[in-house]
Amino acid sequence: MKVWKVVGLAGLVGVAATGVVIARGERKRRAYTPEEVRDRLKARVKEAANA
């Protein structure tokens, strides 16, 4: 029975850590201004055309 409790706790910790990583990425993504997004997209299109 103890093994299942440890496994369950480890699963919860993993889910929480994943949520933190996703939230951090979302905050970083939302910090871009529309001009920055446009410039980054244009740069990626140029890179893709040159490849």
Helices and strands as residue ranges (DSSP letters): H 2-30, H 34-50
